[in-house]
Amino acid sequence: MSVLLETTIGDLVVDLDYKTCSAESYNFLKLCKTRFYDCQCIYDLHPEGSARLGDPQVGFAFRTDLPVHNTSIEGLRDTRAVTPKLIEASVAAQPAERFGQVAFVLKPGTRLLGSNILLALNPEPRPHINTVRFAQVIDESLAVLQQLSDVPRDLHHLPRTDIRIRRAHILYDPFPDNRPLPVFLPPVTAARVRLPSADKGSPETLTGAKELTLEILGDIRRAGIAPAENVLFVCKLNPLTRAADLATVFAQFGHVNSVEIIRDRDSGRSLGYGFVEFATKAACELAYTKMDGALIDDRRVHVDFSQSLK
């Protein structure tokens, strides 16, 4: 398990087959690390078929920092000249076939791929042509994927209300960063958020757009709900770290109400991330300033307020 995609309808945790599909996994992880996918729209939605993400122009008027529709990590190396440079797919890579499989979309007639990703939504097995799968949505996230398949869409196969990737959480990266990677900060504004109401100028619609924008940017967990100011997100945890261990470590900053380590429902194994709830906002803020990059059980953890990974 390597990446958690935090979307506006829930979390999608994907398990990367980085040993068999090293080129695809490397490309995806490094794109996530540049924040390439942050705030991007899910599009081309076909219920019980598939959905796509990875086109930085969808949902934006025009992104001047990413003036492409499809590119690999190699096309982002020079931020002064982002190019639609594609890379070769792994020899062993196979097309997506089943619900929950994650694949890169190939340029037709080639084995070249970039950033465009297909999420398989078909309940019955069937191959998606021009794709190479490299990951699988874990069982605990399949309900979110089913919810995506069921959302209303328009004639252009876009969800009637934006469904966006809020943040990409890299939970495990087996590939070293041999060169510095650029970071792309997404230009999301309320004017660019797609809502279902026909009356785009109504006060209710404008308020909804602002709330959804804040939700996308991570300032609130769900539109209409205020953020929890006393909860800290912790990731990159050692699989052996227990909730009691985290409570002991973080108690030095103030009273800890609760600790939750997210685990696989069937095996019970740690998924490498969790949440620490403090009694006060001040204690949470103090822990944030002290614990990012700290060693816990021989692992350098990452902490944040809004569940983001840098």
Backbone bond lengths (Angstrom), bond angles and torsions (degrees), N, CA, C in turn:
res aa  C-N    CA-C-N  psi(-1)  N-CA   C-N-CA  omega(-1)  CA-C   N-CA-C  phi
1 M - - - 1.461 - - 1.517 108.54 -
2 S 1.321 116.91 127.96 1.453 119.29 -169.72 1.519 115.61 -128.27
3 V 1.340 118.86 -33.63 1.465 120.66 -172.25 1.525 110.40 -137.02
4 L 1.331 115.01 138.78 1.455 122.21 171.88 1.520 107.43 -113.37
5 L 1.315 116.53 120.11 1.462 121.78 175.47 1.518 107.95 -97.24
6 E 1.310 115.86 111.46 1.460 120.67 179.79 1.522 107.95 -88.27
7 T 1.327 116.81 110.66 1.456 121.32 -177.45 1.522 110.08 -107.42
8 T 1.313 115.87 172.00 1.461 120.66 -179.57 1.518 112.69 -76.63
9 I 1.337 118.41 -1.74 1.470 120.57 173.72 1.527 111.96 -118.42
10 G 1.327 117.64 2.43 1.458 120.41 179.08 1.519 111.54 141.82
11 D 1.321 115.38 177.05 1.460 121.14 -175.39 1.524 111.55 -94.09
12 L 1.327 115.37 135.75 1.460 122.65 173.66 1.521 108.17 -114.40
13 V 1.317 116.92 110.29 1.460 121.46 176.75 1.518 107.67 -96.70
14 V 1.332 116.41 125.31 1.463 120.69 -177.77 1.520 110.09 -116.39
15 D 1.314 114.79 137.61 1.456 123.56 179.82 1.521 107.58 -100.82
16 L 1.325 117.11 115.12 1.461 121.74 -175.66 1.527 111.20 -88.07
17 D 1.312 116.12 135.94 1.466 121.91 174.16 1.526 107.60 -89.42
18 Y 1.339 115.86 70.85 1.458 119.80 -170.61 1.529 113.18 -75.45
19 K 1.322 117.61 -15.08 1.466 119.50 178.11 1.526 111.24 -79.39
20 T 1.316 117.19 -42.98 1.465 120.89 178.76 1.521 111.68 -81.34
21 C 1.330 116.16 -39.88 1.471 121.67 -175.23 1.521 109.39 -114.16
22 S 1.310 116.25 65.22 1.465 120.29 -173.99 1.522 112.25 -68.31
23 A 1.333 117.77 -39.84 1.466 119.85 -178.58 1.521 111.03 -64.93
24 E 1.335 116.04 -44.34 1.461 120.53 179.99 1.527 111.23 -66.37
25 S 1.325 116.56 -43.89 1.465 120.78 -178.46 1.518 110.94 -65.59
26 Y 1.327 116.82 -43.24 1.466 120.60 177.50 1.523 110.12 -59.50
27 N 1.315 116.54 -47.67 1.463 120.99 -178.77 1.523 111.32 -59.92
28 F 1.332 116.79 -46.39 1.461 120.92 -178.17 1.523 111.45 -65.32
29 L 1.324 117.34 -46.21 1.463 120.65 -178.38 1.522 111.49 -62.79
30 K 1.310 117.65 -42.73 1.462 119.63 -178.47 1.529 111.20 -71.98
31 L 1.342 117.67 -34.36 1.465 119.08 173.23 1.523 110.39 -62.50
32 C 1.332 116.66 -41.85 1.471 120.20 176.58 1.521 110.75 -60.88
33 K 1.318 116.37 -40.45 1.463 120.14 -177.09 1.524 111.71 -65.94
34 T 1.325 117.93 -29.32 1.467 120.68 177.19 1.526 112.10 -79.81
35 R 1.357 116.71 -3.31 1.464 124.05 -175.28 1.532 111.32 67.35
36 F 1.318 115.48 25.42 1.465 121.70 179.47 1.523 111.73 -57.06
37 Y 1.333 117.09 -41.27 1.468 120.67 -174.95 1.529 113.45 -85.28
38 D 1.322 118.17 -10.54 1.458 120.26 -176.48 1.525 111.02 -59.63
39 C 1.327 115.79 130.43 1.464 125.04 176.76 1.529 114.19 70.66
40 Q 1.314 117.99 5.18 1.460 119.34 178.01 1.528 111.45 -73.05
41 C 1.324 115.05 151.85 1.463 122.45 179.36 1.524 111.62 -84.73
42 I 1.317 115.16 146.49 1.459 121.03 164.76 1.528 107.24 -85.65
43 Y 1.324 116.69 135.18 1.465 121.03 -172.91 1.529 110.15 -142.77
44 D 1.325 116.39 -178.24 1.473 123.16 179.74 1.528 110.37 49.20
45 L 1.325 114.93 53.07 1.462 122.30 -174.87 1.528 110.97 -87.32
46 H 1.318 115.45 123.27 1.462 122.58 176.96 1.523 107.76 -125.85
47 P 1.338 118.44 105.46 1.464 120.76 -179.05 1.526 111.56 -52.83
48 E 1.325 115.05 136.29 1.465 122.71 -177.13 1.528 111.37 56.93
49 G 1.334 115.62 24.40 1.462 121.05 177.40 1.515 110.73 -129.23
50 S 1.338 115.70 -82.36 1.460 120.16 -178.84 1.516 110.27 -166.14
51 A 1.316 115.46 168.36 1.460 123.37 171.55 1.516 107.14 -141.55
52 R 1.322 115.37 158.93 1.462 118.93 -177.70 1.527 111.23 -127.29
53 L 1.325 113.96 159.57 1.460 122.69 170.97 1.521 107.12 -151.10
54 G 1.329 115.73 166.80 1.456 119.14 176.09 1.511 116.08 109.71
55 D 1.354 117.55 5.45 1.464 120.85 172.45 1.523 106.96 -100.97
56 P 1.338 118.79 108.19 1.466 120.69 -174.30 1.521 114.51 -69.41
57 Q 1.335 117.80 -6.78 1.462 120.06 178.82 1.525 112.67 -90.08
58 V 1.325 118.14 -20.80 1.466 121.26 -178.74 1.525 109.43 -71.11
59 G 1.332 116.44 124.86 1.459 120.88 -179.75 1.509 114.45 90.20
60 F 1.328 116.58 1.44 1.461 121.96 176.61 1.526 107.69 -128.77
61 A 1.338 116.49 148.99 1.464 119.02 177.46 1.522 109.59 -61.73
62 F 1.316 116.18 -51.00 1.464 122.52 172.81 1.515 107.26 -171.47
63 R 1.318 115.92 121.31 1.463 120.07 179.04 1.517 109.23 -89.89
64 T 1.312 115.63 109.86 1.461 119.22 -179.18 1.524 111.71 -73.31
65 D 1.353 116.79 -24.03 1.465 118.33 178.76 1.522 111.65 -77.33
66 L 1.342 117.15 -24.15 1.468 122.52 177.98 1.531 108.60 -130.93
67 P 1.327 117.91 73.24 1.471 121.43 -174.20 1.529 112.92 -81.98
68 V 1.331 116.34 47.77 1.467 121.99 -178.86 1.524 108.69 -138.92
69 H 1.326 116.41 163.44 1.463 121.64 174.22 1.523 111.72 -102.59
70 N 1.315 117.03 -17.06 1.459 121.25 -175.66 1.520 108.30 -161.47
71 T 1.321 117.07 126.15 1.462 120.26 177.49 1.515 109.41 -158.33
72 S 1.308 116.94 159.71 1.460 122.14 176.22 1.520 109.30 -99.45
73 I 1.314 115.89 178.87 1.465 119.79 177.66 1.527 110.52 -61.23
74 E 1.330 117.28 -28.54 1.463 119.89 -179.72 1.525 111.52 -68.87
75 G 1.317 117.49 -24.36 1.455 120.16 177.79 1.514 113.95 -81.00
76 L 1.354 116.42 -6.11 1.465 121.13 -177.49 1.521 113.00 -107.53
77 R 1.311 117.38 0.07 1.467 120.05 -174.58 1.520 111.98 -59.37
78 D 1.322 116.78 -40.31 1.463 121.66 -179.70 1.526 108.44 -106.18
79 T 1.333 116.98 104.12 1.467 120.36 -176.92 1.528 112.34 -67.18
80 R 1.320 116.72 -16.36 1.467 119.09 178.47 1.526 111.53 -76.78
81 A 1.324 116.17 -17.33 1.465 119.78 -178.66 1.524 109.42 -149.97
82 V 1.343 116.15 72.73 1.464 120.64 176.42 1.526 108.63 -66.26
83 T 1.327 116.05 130.35 1.459 120.91 -175.90 1.528 110.63 -126.88
84 P 1.340 117.73 155.97 1.473 121.07 177.69 1.524 111.66 -81.02
85 K 1.323 116.45 58.39 1.461 121.25 -176.84 1.525 110.02 -85.19
86 L 1.320 116.91 125.69 1.456 122.40 -178.55 1.523 110.52 -104.18
87 I 1.342 115.99 162.86 1.459 121.18 179.51 1.528 109.79 -123.55
88 E 1.326 115.78 163.25 1.458 122.26 -178.38 1.520 110.59 -79.29
89 A 1.328 116.33 138.02 1.459 121.72 177.56 1.521 110.63 -74.05
90 S 1.323 115.93 156.50 1.457 121.29 176.62 1.528 110.18 -64.11
91 V 1.318 115.73 147.54 1.467 120.68 -178.39 1.520 111.07 -62.07
92 A 1.346 116.13 -39.34 1.465 120.68 -174.57 1.524 113.60 -82.44
93 A 1.322 117.88 -4.61 1.466 120.47 -174.79 1.524 111.49 -66.30
94 Q 1.344 116.26 141.27 1.458 123.74 -178.31 1.532 109.84 -122.02
95 P 1.339 118.57 159.75 1.468 120.03 -179.48 1.522 112.46 -70.42
96 A 1.328 115.70 155.53 1.464 120.72 173.42 1.520 108.67 -67.79
97 E 1.329 116.32 141.78 1.464 120.64 -177.50 1.516 113.57 -134.02
98 R 1.329 118.26 -30.34 1.459 121.38 -169.28 1.523 111.96 -121.25
99 F 1.321 115.27 158.22 1.465 122.91 176.91 1.531 109.94 -53.21
100 G 1.321 115.80 128.41 1.451 121.00 177.22 1.508 115.18 95.49
101 Q 1.327 117.83 -9.72 1.456 118.92 177.80 1.530 109.98 -77.81
102 V 1.329 115.12 146.54 1.464 122.42 -176.91 1.523 107.76 -117.89
103 A 1.326 116.70 131.66 1.464 120.28 -174.51 1.520 110.94 -141.84
104 F 1.320 115.89 151.74 1.454 120.61 168.24 1.526 108.78 -82.61
105 V 1.321 115.75 145.22 1.463 121.75 177.08 1.525 108.37 -89.18
106 L 1.319 116.69 125.60 1.458 121.62 -179.15 1.525 111.35 -83.62
107 K 1.314 115.92 147.80 1.458 120.42 169.60 1.523 107.22 -64.08
108 P 1.335 118.47 128.02 1.470 120.95 -175.28 1.526 112.85 -51.79
109 G 1.321 115.16 132.68 1.456 121.14 177.41 1.508 114.98 80.69
110 T 1.345 116.80 5.91 1.465 120.42 -178.77 1.523 109.90 -134.70
111 R 1.328 115.58 179.83 1.464 122.42 171.56 1.525 109.29 -112.52
112 L 1.330 117.03 31.40 1.457 122.24 -176.55 1.523 110.48 -100.63
113 L 1.332 115.21 140.80 1.465 120.79 -179.02 1.518 110.41 -137.36
114 G 1.334 114.46 161.21 1.462 120.29 179.14 1.503 111.28 -135.14
115 S 1.341 116.12 -110.94 1.464 121.53 -176.83 1.521 113.03 -110.79
116 N 1.332 117.95 -15.01 1.467 121.34 -175.82 1.520 110.89 -70.28
117 I 1.336 115.79 126.00 1.462 122.58 -174.56 1.519 110.13 -121.20
118 L 1.320 115.95 142.29 1.459 123.11 174.93 1.520 109.60 -110.84
119 L 1.337 115.60 131.86 1.461 122.75 172.29 1.522 107.34 -104.29
120 A 1.323 117.29 117.25 1.461 120.92 -178.07 1.524 110.49 -75.89
121 L 1.341 116.53 125.77 1.466 122.74 -178.35 1.527 112.39 -116.57
122 N 1.318 117.62 3.06 1.465 120.79 -176.12 1.529 111.46 -76.49
123 P 1.345 118.12 126.61 1.466 121.18 -179.49 1.519 113.09 -70.52
124 E 1.329 117.58 -29.34 1.465 121.83 178.57 1.529 109.30 -102.94
125 P 1.333 117.57 139.74 1.467 120.10 -177.99 1.527 112.67 -60.13
126 R 1.319 116.08 131.52 1.464 122.37 171.42 1.524 107.53 -163.20
127 P 1.310 118.36 140.90 1.466 120.20 -176.62 1.526 112.32 -73.81
128 H 1.323 115.61 140.68 1.461 122.04 172.39 1.529 106.88 -97.05
129 I 1.315 116.41 110.71 1.460 120.00 -175.54 1.521 110.31 -65.76
130 N 1.322 115.08 154.71 1.469 122.74 179.35 1.523 112.37 59.93
131 T 1.331 117.00 37.76 1.466 121.08 174.54 1.524 109.62 -134.30
132 V 1.327 115.57 156.46 1.468 121.94 171.24 1.530 107.33 -132.11
133 R 1.312 115.95 115.34 1.460 119.67 -178.25 1.524 110.01 -77.61
134 F 1.331 114.40 146.48 1.457 119.64 179.55 1.523 112.17 -141.97
135 A 1.331 117.04 -1.86 1.462 119.34 -175.70 1.521 109.77 -155.98
136 Q 1.336 114.53 167.24 1.457 122.31 179.67 1.520 108.67 -137.56
137 V 1.321 117.36 131.46 1.463 121.08 172.39 1.526 107.97 -68.21
138 I 1.334 117.39 129.85 1.461 119.84 -176.73 1.526 110.26 -70.86
139 D 1.329 115.85 160.43 1.467 121.17 -173.96 1.522 112.59 -55.77
140 E 1.343 116.86 -37.73 1.462 120.61 -176.35 1.528 112.61 -66.18
141 S 1.327 117.67 -17.61 1.470 121.31 -178.71 1.525 113.22 -104.24
142 L 1.320 117.96 -1.13 1.464 120.07 -176.04 1.528 112.70 -65.59
143 A 1.346 117.08 -28.21 1.465 119.72 177.98 1.526 110.77 -64.57
144 V 1.332 116.96 -36.23 1.465 120.57 177.19 1.523 109.72 -67.04
145 L 1.325 116.29 -39.68 1.459 120.23 178.33 1.532 110.81 -64.71
146 Q 1.323 116.71 -38.12 1.467 120.12 176.77 1.526 110.74 -65.84
147 Q 1.334 115.97 -38.30 1.461 120.44 176.96 1.527 110.30 -61.30
148 L 1.331 116.42 -40.25 1.462 120.82 176.78 1.526 110.77 -60.62
149 S 1.318 116.51 -42.72 1.464 120.83 -179.09 1.522 112.05 -62.97
150 D 1.333 116.69 -26.66 1.467 121.21 -173.88 1.525 114.37 -94.50
151 V 1.330 119.65 -5.43 1.462 120.28 -174.22 1.530 110.65 -71.74
152 P 1.345 117.68 147.97 1.469 120.82 176.85 1.527 110.82 -63.59
153 R 1.315 116.02 146.55 1.455 120.74 -179.05 1.528 109.26 -137.03
154 D 1.332 116.41 164.74 1.460 120.19 179.82 1.533 110.47 -98.51
155 L 1.326 115.96 -171.89 1.464 120.53 -177.16 1.523 112.54 -68.53
156 H 1.342 116.25 -17.23 1.465 120.71 178.66 1.528 111.45 -95.29
157 H 1.328 116.04 9.77 1.475 122.77 179.04 1.530 112.39 64.09
158 L 1.329 115.22 31.77 1.463 121.11 172.24 1.523 108.80 -102.31
159 P 1.342 118.97 138.90 1.466 119.92 173.22 1.525 109.78 -56.40
160 R 1.342 116.92 138.15 1.463 119.79 -177.62 1.523 111.83 -64.99
161 T 1.306 116.96 -27.50 1.460 122.24 170.41 1.519 107.50 -115.82
162 D 1.327 116.66 132.55 1.463 119.97 -178.24 1.521 112.21 -48.54
163 I 1.320 115.91 132.48 1.462 122.32 165.16 1.521 105.38 -115.87
164 R 1.308 115.53 115.39 1.461 120.07 -174.29 1.527 111.47 -124.41
165 I 1.330 114.06 157.70 1.458 121.17 171.73 1.523 107.01 -82.45
166 R 1.330 116.21 113.87 1.467 117.92 178.94 1.522 110.61 -71.48
167 R 1.317 116.14 -55.16 1.459 121.46 179.49 1.522 109.80 -146.75
168 A 1.308 116.26 151.38 1.460 122.03 172.74 1.525 107.81 -105.33
169 H 1.323 116.65 119.63 1.460 123.07 -177.09 1.520 109.37 -99.69
170 I 1.279 118.58 113.35 1.464 121.02 176.72 1.519 107.97 -86.16
171 L 1.320 116.16 107.71 1.458 121.33 -177.64 1.522 111.84 -90.78
172 Y 1.324 116.78 -25.54 1.463 120.11 176.29 1.519 108.54 -155.54
173 D 1.328 116.03 127.86 1.461 121.76 178.73 1.524 108.89 -129.28
174 P 1.334 118.20 106.48 1.466 120.50 -179.06 1.523 113.76 -80.00
175 F 1.340 117.02 -4.92 1.459 120.56 -174.87 1.532 110.50 -103.87
176 P 1.332 118.44 123.21 1.471 120.25 179.63 1.522 111.47 -68.34
177 D 1.322 115.67 153.39 1.465 121.44 175.42 1.524 108.03 -90.57
178 N 1.316 116.11 96.47 1.462 120.13 -177.77 1.520 112.13 -76.46
179 R 1.330 116.01 -22.02 1.464 121.12 177.88 1.520 109.17 -133.45
180 P 1.329 117.24 149.47 1.468 119.01 177.67 1.527 110.82 -59.56
181 L 1.332 115.24 144.48 1.460 120.72 179.54 1.523 109.90 -108.77
182 P 1.326 118.06 140.67 1.466 120.34 176.10 1.522 110.17 -73.35
183 V 1.309 116.40 165.03 1.463 122.08 176.13 1.521 108.00 -125.45
184 F 1.330 115.82 132.27 1.461 121.70 -178.85 1.526 109.07 -113.14
185 L 1.331 116.48 117.07 1.459 121.47 -179.62 1.521 109.28 -93.19
186 P 1.327 117.90 119.82 1.467 121.14 -172.85 1.520 113.22 -71.53
187 P 1.343 117.95 134.47 1.471 122.20 -178.85 1.524 112.65 -90.00
188 V 1.330 117.88 68.30 1.464 120.81 -179.77 1.525 109.69 -87.69
189 T 1.332 116.71 131.05 1.458 122.15 174.48 1.519 108.60 -130.94
190 A 1.329 115.99 162.18 1.469 120.10 -179.51 1.526 111.66 -59.72
191 A 1.329 116.82 -30.26 1.464 120.28 -179.19 1.522 112.36 -66.50
192 R 1.353 116.88 -20.67 1.463 120.39 -177.10 1.522 112.79 -99.00
193 V 1.330 117.90 -1.87 1.463 120.57 -177.32 1.512 109.81 -85.19
194 R 1.309 116.75 128.89 1.467 122.93 -176.90 1.521 109.77 -90.22
195 L 1.345 115.73 122.54 1.458 122.67 178.54 1.524 109.68 -120.06
196 P 1.335 118.17 158.64 1.461 120.16 -175.38 1.511 115.36 -76.44
197 S 1.335 118.86 -20.65 1.456 121.21 -174.26 1.526 111.55 -65.27
198 A 1.339 115.95 140.70 1.465 120.16 177.57 1.518 111.02 -77.19
199 D 1.330 116.42 -24.10 1.465 120.67 -178.12 1.513 108.77 -91.18
200 K 1.328 116.55 83.77 1.456 120.84 -174.22 1.518 113.06 -67.57
201 G 1.348 117.27 -17.70 1.447 118.52 -176.29 1.509 114.37 -98.08
202 S 1.338 118.14 0.09 1.457 120.12 -176.90 1.522 110.81 -70.17
203 P 1.349 117.62 150.49 1.467 120.00 177.86 1.520 112.43 -57.40
204 E 1.348 116.44 -37.92 1.467 119.00 -179.60 1.522 111.00 -64.44
205 T 1.323 116.30 -40.05 1.457 120.20 -179.40 1.518 111.01 -68.47
206 L 1.336 116.65 -41.92 1.455 119.94 178.81 1.517 111.20 -63.48
207 T 1.331 116.17 -40.09 1.462 119.56 176.78 1.521 110.35 -63.72
208 G 1.338 116.25 -43.08 1.457 119.94 178.47 1.513 112.02 -61.62
209 A 1.331 116.95 -39.46 1.459 120.37 178.76 1.518 111.14 -63.65
210 K 1.338 115.93 -41.93 1.460 119.26 179.30 1.523 111.13 -65.50
211 E 1.345 115.98 -41.27 1.461 119.26 179.70 1.522 111.23 -64.64
212 L 1.339 116.79 -43.73 1.453 119.47 -179.46 1.524 110.52 -67.04
213 T 1.335 116.74 -35.09 1.456 119.51 175.93 1.517 110.68 -61.88
214 L 1.341 117.10 -45.54 1.460 120.30 177.50 1.518 110.91 -62.09
215 E 1.323 115.89 -38.78 1.470 119.76 178.57 1.519 110.17 -62.54
216 I 1.327 117.16 -45.12 1.456 121.53 -179.98 1.521 110.60 -61.61
217 L 1.321 116.29 -41.80 1.456 120.39 -178.17 1.516 113.25 -77.35
218 G 1.336 117.45 -7.11 1.447 119.36 175.04 1.506 114.76 94.64
219 D 1.328 118.44 6.96 1.457 119.96 -179.26 1.516 112.23 -80.75
220 I 1.343 117.65 -21.52 1.456 120.71 171.93 1.518 107.81 -137.32
221 R 1.329 117.61 149.81 1.454 121.55 -177.36 1.528 111.65 -72.11
222 R 1.313 118.37 -39.38 1.460 122.90 177.02 1.519 107.76 -142.03
223 A 1.313 116.97 146.07 1.459 120.36 179.87 1.516 109.94 -56.87
224 G 1.345 115.62 132.49 1.451 120.55 -179.91 1.512 113.80 90.80
225 I 1.338 117.98 -3.84 1.462 121.46 -178.43 1.519 108.93 -118.94
226 A 1.315 117.23 130.58 1.458 121.58 179.85 1.526 110.19 -70.89
227 P 1.351 118.49 148.44 1.454 120.67 -179.98 1.518 111.70 -70.33
228 A 1.326 116.09 150.40 1.464 121.16 174.59 1.520 107.84 -83.32
229 E 1.322 116.65 112.93 1.457 120.86 -174.21 1.522 112.93 -84.44
230 N 1.323 117.11 -6.07 1.463 120.09 -176.77 1.522 112.69 -113.01
231 V 1.345 116.70 15.56 1.468 120.39 -178.96 1.523 109.39 -115.41
232 L 1.330 115.48 130.16 1.457 122.19 -179.76 1.530 109.36 -110.98
233 F 1.318 115.53 133.11 1.464 121.91 175.37 1.523 108.10 -87.74
234 V 1.331 117.31 133.77 1.465 122.67 179.94 1.523 108.13 -127.90
235 C 1.336 117.20 128.85 1.463 119.61 178.47 1.524 110.36 -136.70
236 K 1.334 115.51 179.59 1.468 123.76 -174.21 1.522 110.97 63.41
237 L 1.329 115.68 34.69 1.462 120.92 -179.07 1.522 111.41 -76.81
238 N 1.325 115.44 149.75 1.456 121.43 169.86 1.531 107.82 -64.88
239 P 1.331 118.99 133.96 1.470 120.07 179.67 1.521 113.81 -57.83
240 L 1.339 117.07 -21.18 1.462 120.80 -178.84 1.527 112.89 -87.29
241 T 1.329 117.12 -11.13 1.465 120.08 -179.38 1.527 110.52 -66.99
242 R 1.339 115.96 132.47 1.464 121.49 -179.13 1.529 110.26 -102.70
243 A 1.316 115.94 163.33 1.463 120.73 177.95 1.522 110.83 -59.79
244 A 1.337 116.49 -39.16 1.468 120.15 179.46 1.523 111.06 -63.20
245 D 1.342 116.69 -35.54 1.466 120.25 177.95 1.526 110.66 -64.48
246 L 1.338 116.34 -44.58 1.464 119.73 178.73 1.521 111.32 -63.83
247 A 1.320 116.60 -40.67 1.466 120.39 179.43 1.518 110.64 -59.78
248 T 1.328 116.93 -41.40 1.463 121.12 179.51 1.520 111.04 -64.67
249 V 1.334 116.64 -43.87 1.462 120.96 -178.29 1.526 111.25 -65.22
250 F 1.328 116.99 -46.22 1.463 120.35 -173.79 1.529 113.33 -82.99
251 A 1.328 117.68 -12.13 1.466 120.62 179.30 1.519 112.33 -66.00
252 Q 1.335 117.59 -18.37 1.468 120.08 178.99 1.530 112.08 -66.76
253 F 1.334 117.15 -14.75 1.461 120.55 -178.60 1.524 112.80 -101.24
254 G 1.313 117.37 -7.93 1.458 121.73 179.99 1.512 110.36 150.86
255 H 1.324 115.65 173.78 1.463 119.86 -177.26 1.527 110.83 -64.55
256 V 1.334 116.17 131.93 1.461 122.77 179.13 1.527 109.08 -100.83
257 N 1.329 116.03 119.72 1.469 120.08 178.92 1.523 112.16 -73.87
258 S 1.335 115.67 -44.44 1.460 119.45 -177.32 1.516 110.17 -160.19
259 V 1.330 115.44 158.14 1.460 123.11 174.96 1.525 107.77 -134.56
260 E 1.311 116.38 132.95 1.464 120.64 177.16 1.518 109.24 -128.97
261 I 1.332 116.74 121.70 1.459 122.26 170.73 1.527 107.24 -101.50
262 I 1.314 117.01 124.56 1.460 121.28 -177.17 1.527 109.21 -75.38
263 R 1.334 115.48 128.96 1.465 120.97 -175.24 1.527 111.13 -126.80
264 D 1.321 115.17 155.24 1.454 121.72 173.81 1.521 109.22 -62.82
265 R 1.329 116.24 131.77 1.457 120.46 -174.56 1.524 112.39 -63.74
266 D 1.325 117.63 -36.47 1.461 120.59 -175.60 1.525 112.89 -87.12
267 S 1.340 116.14 -48.96 1.466 119.40 -175.18 1.520 113.49 -88.00
268 G 1.342 116.81 -22.73 1.454 120.14 -177.28 1.513 114.07 80.29
269 R 1.327 117.83 2.18 1.467 119.62 -178.52 1.528 110.70 -74.04
270 S 1.310 115.32 148.80 1.455 120.87 178.86 1.517 110.31 -67.04
271 L 1.335 116.01 138.98 1.459 121.28 175.78 1.521 111.94 -91.73
272 G 1.340 116.53 3.13 1.456 120.11 172.25 1.510 116.28 89.77
273 Y 1.333 117.48 7.89 1.459 119.01 177.75 1.524 109.87 -148.93
274 G 1.327 115.25 163.38 1.456 119.20 -178.97 1.516 111.51 -171.12
275 F 1.341 115.78 -167.85 1.457 121.93 -174.41 1.523 109.80 -136.65
276 V 1.325 115.28 140.24 1.463 122.15 176.45 1.522 107.82 -119.19
277 E 1.324 116.66 120.60 1.465 121.39 179.36 1.518 109.46 -102.90
278 F 1.326 116.43 121.61 1.460 122.71 178.26 1.526 110.39 -95.76
279 A 1.321 115.32 163.03 1.460 120.34 177.64 1.523 111.04 -72.75
280 T 1.345 116.41 -27.94 1.461 120.04 -176.73 1.523 111.38 -133.23
281 K 1.316 115.00 156.59 1.455 121.42 175.76 1.524 110.71 -65.34
282 A 1.338 116.69 -37.69 1.464 121.21 -178.07 1.524 111.38 -61.62
283 A 1.327 116.60 -41.69 1.464 120.21 179.22 1.521 110.67 -64.66
284 C 1.314 116.21 -39.77 1.463 121.23 178.86 1.531 110.66 -63.16
285 E 1.320 116.70 -44.23 1.462 120.92 179.96 1.519 111.40 -65.21
286 L 1.330 116.97 -38.70 1.458 120.68 178.54 1.529 110.64 -64.55
287 A 1.320 116.55 -43.42 1.465 120.56 178.32 1.525 110.83 -62.08
288 Y 1.319 116.12 -38.18 1.464 120.18 179.09 1.530 111.06 -61.62
289 T 1.321 117.11 -41.78 1.464 120.42 -177.92 1.521 112.44 -71.63
290 K 1.326 117.57 -22.89 1.465 120.75 -174.07 1.528 114.40 -102.75
291 M 1.333 118.19 -25.55 1.464 119.58 -165.98 1.527 115.60 -105.54
292 D 1.319 118.89 -7.77 1.462 118.14 178.71 1.524 109.47 -68.03
293 G 1.324 116.49 120.26 1.457 121.30 -177.55 1.511 114.34 86.71
294 A 1.334 117.41 2.80 1.466 120.62 -179.90 1.528 110.70 -73.99
295 L 1.333 115.50 153.65 1.461 121.38 178.26 1.523 110.81 -86.16
296 I 1.322 116.11 124.43 1.465 122.29 172.08 1.523 106.97 -130.51
297 D 1.311 116.24 115.75 1.473 121.44 -177.78 1.525 111.33 53.23
298 D 1.338 115.02 47.01 1.472 122.64 175.99 1.528 114.17 66.90
299 R 1.318 117.88 17.96 1.467 121.92 174.83 1.525 109.45 -124.04
300 R 1.339 116.07 134.75 1.464 119.68 175.39 1.526 108.44 -83.32
301 V 1.311 115.95 112.83 1.460 120.51 -174.25 1.524 110.74 -88.21
302 H 1.314 115.04 160.67 1.467 121.75 173.58 1.517 108.40 -117.14
303 V 1.327 117.10 134.83 1.460 121.05 178.51 1.522 109.27 -124.15
304 D 1.321 115.33 151.49 1.464 119.91 179.07 1.518 109.08 -162.20
305 F 1.337 116.07 160.46 1.460 121.31 177.16 1.521 111.24 -81.54
306 S 1.337 117.02 -36.31 1.467 120.28 -169.67 1.520 113.09 -110.42
307 Q 1.328 117.52 26.81 1.454 122.15 174.95 1.520 112.67 57.35
308 S 1.343 117.12 44.41 1.457 119.58 -180.00 1.513 110.58 -115.94
309 L 1.328 115.68 154.90 1.452 121.71 175.08 1.506 108.85 -117.15
310 K 1.311 115.67 133.92 1.457 120.11 176.77 1.516 108.98 -93.19
